[in-house]
Amino acid sequence: MTSQTPDDTPPQAITQPDPAGVSTELPVVVFGDDDATLASSEFLRVRLLPGRLHEAWILYPIYGLNLVSGLLAMSFAIGTHEWSAPVVGLAWLLLGVWNWFYGVAYRYRRPLLKYSSVIVILGLTTALVSFSIERAQPQLAMVRATQLSERAASAELYWAAVATVVAAGLLVAHLVFLGRGYRQKRT
């Protein structure tokens, strides 16, 4: 015969201390560096050192420069109707997304994604800068569907090209020098 508790819960649901000292609970999980556990292990301890400069000091200005250059290019597209503003916004948004992929790959040390995103970023930057510089020059432009007009040089697109090139330069500087501090140190 099984005994019922006053609140009618079955006896197997009640946990009581084991007199033999044997616990049926899972072991405690400790996050972080527990020196006592690591020192007792037989494996060689490897520590990763951070980069020369924290990635936020480089990646956030890159994101900002891409945003500024995209807004300048969209301002040109809206003001002159020579480019489609949604397509221009999408192009610079893709550049920003690939820069974000680089940041995630760097943070989580995924070299394949990091280097492939750098290749895509440099290709996309080259295309956007060449389109911006080509279109920024003074030229004949369509005013209406049947009328051509002489347009002066566009300073907005020149500044968009400069901001995009500076962002790519910061990314390459981070790839080559500033982010190279992650290395293994044996203790």
C-alpha positions as CSV (number, residue, x, y, z in Angstrom):
1,M,0.0,0.0,0.0
2,T,1.4,3.4,-0.9
3,S,1.0,6.4,1.4
4,Q,-0.4,9.6,0.0
5,T,0.8,13.0,1.1
6,P,-1.7,15.6,2.3
7,D,-1.7,17.4,-1.0
8,D,-2.3,14.1,-2.9
9,T,1.0,14.1,-4.9
10,P,2.4,10.7,-5.7
11,P,5.4,9.7,-3.5
12,Q,7.9,9.5,-6.4
13,A,7.5,13.2,-7.1
14,I,8.7,14.1,-3.6
15,T,12.4,14.6,-3.3
16,Q,14.0,13.8,0.0
17,P,17.7,14.0,0.9
18,D,19.5,10.7,0.4
19,P,21.0,9.4,3.6
20,A,23.9,7.8,1.7
21,G,24.9,11.1,0.1
22,V,24.2,10.0,-3.4
23,S,22.6,12.7,-5.5
24,T,20.4,12.1,-8.5
25,E,20.8,15.7,-9.8
26,L,22.9,16.7,-12.7
27,P,26.3,18.2,-12.0
28,V,26.5,22.0,-11.7
29,V,27.6,23.8,-14.9
30,V,30.1,26.5,-14.4
31,F,30.5,29.2,-17.1
32,G,33.7,31.0,-17.6
33,D,37.2,30.3,-16.4
34,D,37.3,28.1,-13.3
35,D,41.0,27.9,-12.5
36,A,40.6,25.0,-10.1
37,T,38.9,22.8,-12.8
38,L,41.2,23.8,-15.6
39,A,44.3,23.3,-13.6
40,S,43.2,19.8,-12.6
41,S,42.7,18.8,-16.2
42,E,45.5,17.0,-18.0
43,F,45.1,19.0,-21.2
44,L,47.3,22.0,-22.1
45,R,45.6,25.2,-21.4
46,V,45.3,27.6,-24.4
47,R,44.3,31.2,-24.0
48,L,43.2,33.5,-26.8
49,L,44.4,37.1,-26.7
50,P,42.1,39.9,-28.0
51,G,42.9,41.9,-31.1
52,R,45.1,45.0,-31.1
53,L,41.9,47.1,-31.1
54,H,38.4,46.1,-30.1
55,E,36.4,45.3,-33.2
56,A,33.6,47.8,-32.2
57,W,36.1,50.7,-32.7
58,I,36.5,49.7,-36.4
59,L,33.3,48.0,-37.4
60,Y,30.8,50.6,-36.1
61,P,32.5,53.5,-38.0
62,I,32.4,51.2,-41.1
63,Y,28.7,50.7,-40.6
64,G,28.2,54.5,-40.2
65,L,30.3,55.3,-43.3
66,N,28.2,52.8,-45.3
67,L,25.0,54.4,-44.0
68,V,26.2,57.9,-44.9
69,S,27.4,56.9,-48.4
70,G,24.1,55.0,-49.0
71,L,22.0,58.0,-47.9
72,L,24.1,60.4,-50.1
73,A,23.6,58.1,-53.1
74,M,19.9,57.8,-52.4
75,S,19.6,61.6,-52.1
76,F,21.2,61.9,-55.6
77,A,18.8,59.2,-56.9
78,I,15.7,60.9,-55.5
79,G,16.8,64.4,-56.5
80,T,17.8,63.7,-60.1
81,H,15.7,60.6,-61.0
82,E,18.7,59.2,-62.9
83,W,18.9,56.2,-60.7
84,S,16.2,54.2,-59.0
85,A,16.2,55.0,-55.3
86,P,15.1,51.6,-54.0
87,V,17.8,49.8,-56.1
88,V,20.5,52.2,-54.8
89,G,19.3,51.7,-51.2
90,L,19.3,47.9,-51.7
91,A,22.9,48.0,-53.1
92,W,24.2,49.9,-50.1
93,L,22.1,47.8,-47.8
94,L,23.8,44.7,-49.2
95,L,27.2,46.3,-48.6
96,G,26.2,46.9,-45.0
97,V,24.9,43.3,-44.6
98,W,28.2,41.9,-45.9
99,N,30.1,44.2,-43.5
100,W,28.0,42.8,-40.7
101,F,28.7,39.2,-41.8
102,Y,32.4,40.1,-41.6
103,G,31.9,41.4,-38.0
104,V,30.1,38.2,-37.0
105,A,32.7,36.0,-38.6
106,Y,35.5,37.9,-36.9
107,R,33.8,37.8,-33.6
108,Y,33.2,34.1,-33.7
109,R,36.4,33.2,-35.5
110,R,35.0,31.8,-38.7
111,P,37.8,32.2,-41.3
112,L,35.9,31.0,-44.3
113,L,33.0,33.4,-43.8
114,K,35.4,36.2,-42.9
115,Y,37.5,35.9,-46.0
116,S,34.7,35.3,-48.4
117,S,32.8,38.3,-47.0
118,V,35.9,40.4,-47.5
119,I,36.0,39.3,-51.2
120,V,32.4,40.2,-51.7
121,I,32.7,43.5,-49.8
122,L,35.7,44.5,-52.0
123,G,33.9,43.5,-55.2
124,L,30.7,45.3,-54.2
125,T,32.7,48.4,-53.1
126,T,34.6,48.5,-56.4
127,A,31.3,48.4,-58.3
128,L,29.5,51.0,-56.2
129,V,32.5,53.4,-56.3
130,S,33.0,53.0,-60.0
131,F,29.2,53.6,-60.6
132,S,29.3,56.6,-58.3
133,I,32.3,58.3,-59.9
134,E,31.1,57.6,-63.4
135,R,27.7,59.1,-62.7
136,A,29.0,62.0,-60.6
137,Q,30.8,63.5,-63.6
138,P,29.1,66.3,-65.5
139,Q,27.0,64.8,-68.4
140,L,23.9,64.9,-70.4
141,A,20.9,63.6,-68.3
142,M,17.3,62.9,-69.1
143,V,15.1,65.6,-67.5
144,R,11.8,64.3,-68.9
145,A,11.1,61.4,-71.1
146,T,12.1,63.3,-74.3
147,Q,14.4,66.1,-73.1
148,L,18.1,65.9,-72.4
149,S,19.8,68.5,-70.2
150,E,23.4,69.3,-69.3
151,R,23.9,68.4,-65.6
152,A,26.8,69.7,-63.5
153,A,29.0,67.4,-61.4
154,S,27.4,65.8,-58.4
155,A,29.3,66.4,-55.2
156,E,26.9,63.9,-53.4
157,L,28.1,61.0,-55.4
158,Y,31.8,62.0,-55.0
159,W,31.4,62.1,-51.2
160,A,29.5,58.8,-51.3
161,A,32.4,57.2,-53.3
162,V,34.9,58.7,-50.8
163,A,33.0,57.4,-47.8
164,T,32.7,53.9,-49.3
165,V,36.4,53.8,-50.1
166,V,37.3,54.9,-46.5
167,A,35.0,52.2,-45.1
168,A,36.7,49.5,-47.3
169,G,40.1,50.8,-46.3
170,L,39.2,50.5,-42.6
171,L,38.0,47.0,-43.2
172,V,41.2,46.0,-44.9
173,A,43.2,47.6,-42.1
174,H,41.2,45.6,-39.6
175,L,41.7,42.4,-41.6
176,V,45.5,42.9,-42.1
177,F,46.7,44.6,-39.0
178,L,44.1,45.8,-36.3
179,G,42.3,42.5,-35.9
180,R,45.3,40.2,-36.1
181,G,45.8,40.1,-32.3
182,Y,43.8,36.8,-31.9
183,R,46.6,34.3,-31.4
184,Q,47.1,31.4,-29.1
185,K,49.2,31.7,-26.0
186,R,50.2,28.6,-24.1
187,T,50.4,28.8,-20.3
